[in-house]
Amino acid sequence: MQLQGRVLCKISLLIILLIALSAYSPWDFLGLYDKAKVADTVLEEQEHIKATGYVYHKEIKNNKVLYYVKNASITSRSETLSKTSFIFKLDSDEIPNFCKLNIDGKVQHFSVATNEGAFDMAKYYNSLGLYFEITDIEGYSFTAGYLKRLDIPFKLRKQIAYVYSSCLPAEEAGFLASVVVGEKGALDMSLKNLFQNVGIAHILAVSGLHVSVICMGVYSFFRKRRANFTISGIFAGSISIVYGFLTGGSISSIRAIGMFLVYLGAQILGESYDMLTSLSLLGLILLLQEPLYITNSSFIFSFGAVLSIALFVLPVNNVYTNYCRIRFHGLKPKDSFYAKKVSLHRKLFEYLINSLIFSFSMFVGMLPIVTGLFYQTPILGVVLNLLILPLMPFLLGIGLVAGLIGAFWLPGSSLFLLPCHFIIYFYEMISDIAYKTPHSTVIVGKRDIFAIFLYYCVLALITIYTKKKDKNSLILLKRKLYIIMGSFLFLSLIWLIPGKGEFEIDVLDVGQGDGIYINSGDGTKFFIDGGSTSSDAVGQYTMLPFLKYKGVRSIDYWFLTHMDLDHVSGVIELLEMGYDIKNIVLSSEIPDGETLSKLKGLAEANGTQIIYMSQGTICGTKHLSFTCIYPYEGMTSDDVNDLSLCLLMKYDKNLDKVADYVAFFGGDIAAAQEQAIAESGYVNHVDLLKVSHHGSRYSSDSSFLQALSPDTAIISCSKKNRYGHPSDEAIKRIEEVTDDIYYTMNSGQIKITLDGIETYLGND
């Protein structure tokens, strides 16, 4: 509700700002992370505990039932912990929501990201106020009243999802269950990724669109039948609360339903409704419940979208609406009504233009938020939303009615769901077309906070210009629209321009494998190897997120030392996904094999050129060069490791022919090959040695190490591997030539610049 001077809005925003500063600044002066730190400190990994808490939510995930517990008390052998929260998984869904739970099991802390851009499970669950998981459950019990035991919302949601799965193909059923009742357990991940890549993933979340279709529809139904504000509001408000329980009470649904209830309250009390006040009030209510919501992507996206509409989108649309109003007024005869003069095709044209302006303005307003969360933005989403959103009310309405009918009479829902099938098929078809369109998605990378602040300052200035009062002149209004749209376009294009970055080497933590990114500093991007035998889908979940984080839209030269999967599995994944790799560089002595044949086939299909290097060949730019040191021409071996492509990298910042940084990368060569390289005289002192063969005891020969005398050595391996890497013998030999040794298994990603070395986890 709008108070004079928006006092409530200002107070709410001030408190939210304090919470944000504490959450995002280095100084957590409000102690928002204290509970997470205490849980990590007090509870040891795999420690047996007993817990008592309150189950407040459950959902189906990966064919398991995931339970959320809060206000829990933990008892271990030596410590007690109160007012904490955790999750656990069961095969059974017998434990009802809102019951008191007793459970015995072992502590498992959430995994943390070890590379830039990677998903951080600990941060995600901490943002929901959850601090650990209980596994290896030995027993549990619960107490609940009769109504709680019925667990009606969960069972109804599950039953509706079953109706969809019985009447629709699995992919469509999972999509409809997610859209209508927020049940994401059966949502096809490839479909989710497709919608996310083309910019329409927001339709999968229960949000303001659902409230406007379902709850506002109920309110309008009663109002049109002359029910008073109070009766209409009570019915519509009750429906919204029931729908919130049915859909599981996600952050976006709580925000949307809460704002709707504030709107109803304003209607009943005869007050004007203010979107910003309502939004800030709901944000404050949620954050007082769990302050770390402010770091949650759903919270940021949901509240950011509404804020963009209020501050940027509506002012621009008002300019266009005013333009149309004046234009139609000029067309209106004095003796006729305005509505009769405007033709249907004119109305349709103006509606399409208005929708396009709304969609594009929304794109501009959300651009830093979208790229901040996903490091990329879908360009065609502006157009796709024009096709997607008009059909959503039909999909939601029909889907909900069919689901409710089917929950009690399954045969009756099949016919109802037929239109949903065609709508979902249409969504998939146009999304697939958009995804396959070249440059439909632009990788932007991570922008710093100053760039985001500057972007929104410029956007605010443009918005202030939109509110400037002008004469009611068609020419002036048209000129204003062109200026606004042109400014929006220019601002968004500036944001999308990729940065070249500085010289940088990043040794990624890929588990048991290798993956090394190198930026020349002059716009050319290199990669050496990229694979793992300990991490599933390392290309999709480690390498690609890292490249997006860095804003790398393509790799110019990808060196592959040999064809073992722990060096190439991720590259094969990226080629299968269509990531742009300009050139793949191999040794001219590389032996043929099944993996190489597969790689060549994918490279050809992807438009990637294969380049071969022989001993003495140089590849690079004016600042950065890679020289092939090994293998020698004509060499053969039964062991593919022995023929690994070995590269000597030199970086010349000032182009004075004096290397500012030198590094050696040797793949999986063994001691015999290292000795040959040392005797060849091709290499001398290096700043960085990427230790060969993950620290195998058969590598890191003493004479080779003495010849290179590295300042820094880096070993890439996983903590648990069946090879015993790194070996104590190899480490001992390396320690004889340098004390500066880093391990990806301890440090995570290791970043090297001319200013020094940074580790992602801060350990070495």
N, C-alpha and C positions, 0 to 999 in steps of 0.2 A: 504494500500500500504506500502511496506517495505521501510522505510527511513533508512539512515545510522545509525546504532546503535539503531534502533527502538526508535527514539527520541519522535515521536508522541505517541507511546505506553507508554513510560515511563511517559510523562507528563499526559496522561489520567489516568494511574494507580495511580499516585501520588494524583490527585484530587479525584479520587474514594476512595482512602485510607482515605483521610481527611473526606470525607462524611461518610464513614463507621465508623470511630472513633467517630464522632459526634453523629451518630445514635445509636451506640451500647454501648458507654461508659456512665458513670453516668453524664458526663459533656457535655451537648449539646451546644458546643461553637459556632456552626453555626446557632443555633436557628431553627433547622429543625422541632421541635414540637411546635413552637410558635403559629402557626395558629390553631392547634388542641386545645391548652390550652386556647386561646382567645375565640374560639367558645364555649368551655365548661363553661368558666367564664361569658361571656357576655350574652349568650342565655340560658334562664331558660327552664327547661322541661315543655312542653305543653304551652309555651308562643306563642301568636299569632304574626306572622311576615308577612311582605311582602318582596318578593325577586325578583331581576332581574338578569338574568345570561344567560349563553351560553350553550345550550345542545350540548354535544360533543359525546355522545354514548347512545345507548339504547339497551336493550335485554329483552327477554321473560324469566321470572323466576317465578315459582310457579303460573302459569296461570295469571300472572300480567306482565305489561310492566314496567321495571325498567329503569328510566331515570337518567343520570349522568349530572350534571350541574357544570360548573366551571366559574371563573372570576365573581362571584356573589356579588351583593351588598344587604345587609339585613337591613331592617328597622323594629324596634320593638317600643314599647311604649316609651322606655327611651334611647335606644342605637341604634347605627348604626354600621355596620360591612361591610368591603369591602374586595375584593379579596379573597373570601372564596369559598368553593365548597360543594355540598350536593347531595343527591339523593331523589327521590320521586317515588311513584308507582301509576299507573293508570290502569284501565281496557282497556282503549283505546290506540292505537298506533298512533293516529292522529298527534301528535307533531313530526315534522321531526327533523332529526339530523342537527346540525350546524345552528340552528335558535336562535333568541333572545327570551327569555322567561320572562314573568311576572307571578308570582304565589303567592297566599295567602294561608296560612295554619298554622299549629302548629309545634313547634320544638319537635323532639324526638331524644335524644342522643342515640348513639349506645351502646348496652350492652357490659359489660366487662366480661372477664373470672373471675370466683371466685374460681377456683381450678386449681392446676397444671395440665398441659396437655390439658385443655379444650380449645375449639375454642374461640378466643377473637374477637368478631365482630368489636369492636372499633379499635383494632390494625390492623385488616385486611383492613378496609375501610380507615383508616388513611394512610396505606401504599400505597393506591391508590390516596392519596391527597383529600379524602372526609371526612367531619367532623361532619355531622349530617344528619338527614332525616326530610323531611317535610311531615306531615300526616294531616288527617282531612282537606283535601284541599277544600277551599271554592270557588275558582275560579282561572282560568288561561287564558292567552292569549299569542300568539306568532306572531312574524313577520319573514318572510323568503321570499327570491326570488323564482322565478318560478322553477329553477332547484333544489333548496333545498327542496321545497315543494314536489317534486316528490319522494324524499327519496329513490332513486333507489337501492343503496346497501342493505338497510334494507329490502325493499320489495322483492328484488330478493332472498335474503337469506331466508326470510320467505316462499317464493314461492317454493324454492328448498326443504326446509324442509317439505312443504305440499306434494310435489311430493313423497318424501320418505314415508311419513305416509300413502299415498294413495296406495302405491304399496308393502309395507313391513309390517310385524308385528310391533306393537308399539315399542317394545324394540329395534328391529333392526333399525327401522327408526330413533329413537332418537340417537342411536349410530352413524349411518352414517351421520346424520346432524351435530353432534358434530365434527366428524373426518374431513368431507369435507369442511364445511363452518363455523365451529366454533359456530353453534347454539346449545346451551346446554339446552335450555328451556324444551325440551322433553326427555332429557337424563335420563334413568332409574337409580335411585340412587343405587339400589342393584347391577346393572351391573357395575356401576362406582366403587363401593366399592370392587367388585370382582376383577376387573382389577388392582385396587390399591393394593390389598392384594397380588396379584401374581406378581406384578412388571412390568405391561405393561400399566399403566394408561397414560404414556407419549404419547401414540398414539392418545389420545383423544384431545390433544392440537395441534393447528396449529403451526408448528415449521419448523425447517430446513429440515425435511423429506418432507414436502409439497413443499417447495421451490425447493428442489433438483428434485422432481418428475415433478412438473408442470412448474416452471419457468426455471429451467435448461434444461428441456425437450424442451421448446420453443427455448432457445438459441442454443442448440445443433442441433435442426431441421434446423435453418437458417444457421448455420456454415457448416453443412454437404452439404448444397446446395450452398456453396461457396459465401454466403453473407459476406461482410466484417464485422470487429469487431463492427464498429459504428452502422450499420444497425441492426445487430443481437442484439447488446446491447440495442438499443433503443426499439425494439420490446419486448425483454425479460423483460427489466426494466419496461416498461409500463404495461405489463401483471402482473408483481409482485406487482406493486402499486395498480392496480385494484383489484387484489386478496386480498391484504391487507385490502382495504376498504370493500370488500365483506364479509370477515371473521370477521370484527369488530375491527381490530387493537389491538389484545391482545399483551401483553408484549413479549411473545415468538415469535409471528409472526412479530412484528416490528424488533426484534433482527435478525431474520432469513432473512427477506427481506432487511433490512439495510445492513447486511453483503454481501448479494448477489449483491446489488447495488454497494458496494465498489469493489467487485470482477469484476463486469462489467466495472467499471471505470478504474481499473487496466488493463484490457484487451484492452480497447479502447486506453489508453495512452501508452500501451506497457510497463507497469511497472509490476514487480513481485508482487504477492498477498501474504500478510502475515496475517495468521489467527489471531494471537494474537493482532496485531495492529488493525485489523478490529473489533475484539471483544471489545477491550478496548475503541475504538472510539465510537462504538454504545452504550456501557455501559455509557459512559460519556454524550452522547447526551440525553439518556433517563433520567439520573439522574439530569442533568441541567434543564430538563423539570419538573421532580418531584423527589426531593432527597430521599424521603421516599420509593421510589421503592426498595431501597437497603434492606429494611426489608420485602419485599413482597416475598412469597414463590415461585411464578412463576418466578420472576426475578432471585432469587437465584438458582432455579433448572435449568432454561434455560441457564444462563451464566455459571453455574457450570459444566453443561454437556459439553459444548463446550470447556471450559478450561481444563477439564479432558481429552478430546480427544486430544487437542493440546499438553498438557504437559506429559501425562502418556500413553495414548493408542497408539498414532501413533509411538512413539519411540519403543515400544515393538513390534508392528506389523512390523516395519521396520527391526527389527532383524530377525523375521521369514521370511519376504520377501527376505532378503539377503541370508538366509539359503537355501530357495527354489531355488533362482537364481543360487547359486553356485552348488547346487546338480544337477539341470537340466543341467548346463553347463558341468558337468562331464559326463552326460549321452549323450550329443549331439555329433553325429559323425561330423568329420571335413567337410564332403562334403554334409551336409544336413542342412536344416533350423531347428532352435530350436523348433518352434511351431509344426512341423510335428512329432517330436520324442515323445512329451509328450502325453500320452494316455488320453482319456476322463475321465476314472475313476480316474486317477492320479490327473487331474485338479480338479475334484469334491472333492476328498479327501483333497487336499491342500486348496481349498476354504472353506470347512467345518472347518478345523483346524484353518485357519486364522480368520474365523468368530467367532469361539469359543474363541480364544485368545482375539479378539476385545471385545466381550461381557463380558468376565471375567475381563479384564483390566478395562473396563468401570464400572463394578460392584465395583471393588476395589477403583477406583478413586472417585466414587460418594457415597461410603458407609457412611462417616461422614455426608454428606449433606442429604442423604435419612433418616438416623436415627435421624438427628437433626430436620427434618421436621415432621416425622411420628413416631419416637421412635421405629421403627421396620424395618426389611428389608426382602424382599422376596428372598429366596435362589434360588428357581427354575426359577426366572426371567432370569437368565443367559441362560438357555436352551430355555425357552419360546420365548425369543426375536429372537433366531435363526429360530424359526418356524413362528413367527408373521411378522417380518420385510420384508422378501422376498415377501410376498403377499400384502404388503401395497401399492406399486406402482399401482398394478392392481385395488385394492379397491378404491384408490384415483382417478385414471384416469377414471375408468368406472363410479364411483359414480358421479364425477363432470360432465362428458359428459351426463349421464342419467338425472341428475338434471337439466341441462341447456336445454336439449331437452324437458323434461317434463314441464318446466316452460312455454313453448309455445305450446306444443302438448303432453298432459298427456298420452294418450294411447301408444305413441312411446317409453316411458321410461320403461315400465313394463318388456319387454324382456331384456333390457340392465341391469336391476337391479337384474336379476336372479343370475349371478355370485356373486354379492355382498352378496346375501342371504346366499349362501353356504360358502363364506369366513367368514362372521360374525358368522355363526353357528359353523364353525370350531374354531374360536377364543373362543367362549363361551364354547365349549366342552372341549378344552384342558386347559382352565383357570379353569374350574370347577374341572377337574381331579387334576390339580396342587394344588388347594385350599384344596381339601380333602386329599391330601397326608400329612401324619404326619410330623410335623416340617418343613413344606414348608415355613413358615414365622417365623422368629425369633425376639422376642421382645428384644430390646437392652436397651431402656431407654435413658434419657437425659445425654449426656456427657458434661463435662465442657470444656471451651475454651482451657485450657492447653492440655487436651487429644487430641483435634482436631488438635492443632498446632503441637504436637509431632507426631501424625499420619502422617500428610503431610510432616513433615521434613524427616521421615523415607522413605516415598514414593518418595520424591525428591531425596534422596540418591540412591535408587534403580534405578530411572530413569537416573540419572547421570551415573550409571554403564552400563545402556543399550547403552548409547552413546559412551562408551569407544571403541576406535578403536582397533580391533584385527586383527590378520592374517585371511585371507579368508580360514579358515579351517572348514570343516563340523563338526569335533569333538568339536572344540572350540565354534562354534556357537550353537551347540546342548547343550553343557554344560551351555552356557550363558542363553539359553532359560529355561533350567531346573532350574537354580538358580533364574532367575527372577520370573518364575511362582511359584516356591516354596516359595520365599520371599513374593510374593503377597498373597499366600494362608495362610502363617503363620501370616502375618500382619492382614488380615481380620478375621482370627480365634481369634486372641488376642482381636480384637475390639468387637467380638461377645460374649466374656466371660462376663456373668453377675456379677455385684458386690454384695456382701452380704449386704452392707449398715450398718448403725449404728442403735442402738435402737431409735425408733421413733413412735409416735402416731399421726395420722392425722385424725382429725374430718372433713369430707368433707361437703361442702355446697351442699346439695342435695335438697334444698327447704324444703318443709314440709315433713320431714322424718329423717331417720338416716342412716349413713354410716361411719364406723370407721375402718381405716387401721392401723395395728400394725406390725412393723418389730422387731423381737426379737434381731437382731444384729448378730445372729449366722447362718443365712441362712433360717430360718423358717418364713413364712409369715402368718399373721392372719388377719381376717376381722370380724367385728361385725355388723350385719344387713346390709342392702343395699336396700333402696327403697325410693319412694317419691310419694305423691299424688298431688303435684303441678308442677312437672317437667315431661314432656313426655319423654319416652325412657331414663330414668336416667342412666340405665345400659350402653347403647350405647354411650351416649353423655357426661356423667360425670364420671362414675366409670371406664369404660374400658380405656378411654384416660388417666385417672390418673394412672392406673396400668401400662399402656405402658410407660408413662413418668418416672415412678419409675423403669422400667425394670423388672417388676414382671410378670414372665411367667406363674405362677400358684400360687394359694392360698392353703396352706397346711391345714388350719382349718378355716372354715367359720361358725361362731356362729350366729344363728338366734334366737333372743329372743322370738319371737312369729310370727304368720302368718298374721298380718295386712299388707296390701299392702305397706304402707309407710315404712315398714321394709324389705320387701322381693321382691318387684316388679323388682328391678334392678338385683337381684340374678337370678331370673327366666329368665330375658333377657339374661344374660351371659351364663346360661346353654343352652338356645336355640341357642346361637351363637357358642357353643362348647368350651367356655373358660375353661381352665383346673382348676377345683376345686377338690382337692384330697379328702377332707372330709367336710361334712356339720354336724355341731354339734347342736343338739336340746335338749330341756329339756325332761326328761323321762316322765314328766307329761303333755306334750303338747297335747291338745285335737285334735281329728280328724276333718277334714274339707276338703272342695273342694280345697283350696289353698295348703294344705299339701299334698293331693293326687297328685296334679299336680307337686309339687316340687319333690316328691318321684319318679314319673315317669320320669321326666327329669334327675334326678340324676342317675337313673339306666341306662338310655340311654347314659349318658355322662361318665359312669364308675366312678361316685362319690359315695363314701361310706357314709352312714348315721350313725352317732354316737350319742348316747344318754347320757346325764349327769344327775345325780341325786345329791341331796344335799350332799356336801362333796367331790364329785369327782373332781380330778385335771387333767387338760389337759395342755400340754405345752412342753417346752424344759428345759435344765439345767439352762438356764439364765432367762427364762420367763415362768411364770405359771399362769393359770386361774383356780380358784376354784369356783365351783358352790355353791352359798350361799342360793339360793332360786330358785324354790319352794321346799317345803318339800314333802317327799314321801307320795303318796296317796291323795294329795290335788286335789280338783275339784272346778270349778267355771263356771258360765254362761258367765263371761266376760273374754275373752282371755288375756286381758291386765294384769289381776290379776295373771296369771300363767307365766308371762314373766321370761325368764331365766336371773338370776342376777349373775354377775361375778365379782370376786375380783381378779384383776391382780397385780402380784408382779414381779418386775424386779430386778435381782441380778447380777450386772455387774461383780463383783470380785469373785463370788461363795463362799462368806464368810458367807452365810446364813443370811445376813442382807440385807433387801430390799432397793435398791437405789431409787426405785420409786413404788408407790402404787396407783392404780386407781380403781374406782368402776363404773360398767356399769349396769344399772338397767332396761333397756327396757322401758316399759310403766306402771310400777307398780304405784299404788296409795298410799295414806297416810297410809291405813290400813296395806298394805304389808311392807311399810317402817318402820312402828312402830314395826312390828314383827321382822324384821331384826335387828333393833336397840336393841330390848330386848334380842335377841339371843346371843349377845356378840361375834358374828363371825367377826364383823368389828369394827375397831377403826379408828384412824386418817388416812386419805388418802391424797395423794398429789393432786389427780385429781378426781373430781366428774363429770361424764357425767349426767347432770340433767335429772331426769326421766320424761317421757311423755311430752317432749318438753316444759317444764315449765308450765304445766297445774296447775290450782289453786287447783286441787284435789290431787296434789302430792307435793313433797318437804316438808314433815312433819318436824316440828321444832325439835322434839326429835331425829329423824333420822339424820338431819343436824348437831345437836349438837354432836351426837355419832361419825360421820365421820369427823367433823371439817375440811373440805377440804381447802387446800391452794388455789385451783383454781376450778372454776365451769364453765362448758361449756353447753350452751343451743343450740340445733339444731332445727331450725324452719325457716319458710319463713316469709318475711315481711307482705305479704298478705295471711291470712288463715282464714277460717271460724270458727276456734275454739277459737280464741282470745289468741293464744299462742305467747309469754309467758305472763302469767297473772301478774298483778301488785302485787297480794297477794303473789304469789310464789317468785317473785323477791325480795320483801321486806323481806321474811323469809330467803332467801339465803344471802342477804346483811348483815344479822345479824351475819353470821358466816365467811364470806369472802368478801373482796372488789374486788377480782380478778375474775371478771365475763366476759365471752366472749360469743358472739352471732354469729352464722354462718351467720345470715341474714345481719349483719353489717360487719363482718370481712372476710367473705368467709371462705375458708379452714383454719383450725387452726392446726398448727404443734407444737407438744410438743417433746422436747428432754431433756436430762439431763442439757443442757446449758440454757434452757429457752423456751419461747413460741414465735412463729412467726405467724403473721396473713397475709394471702395472700393479703388482701386489705388494711392492715395497720390500720384498725378501730377496736374498741372494744366497 
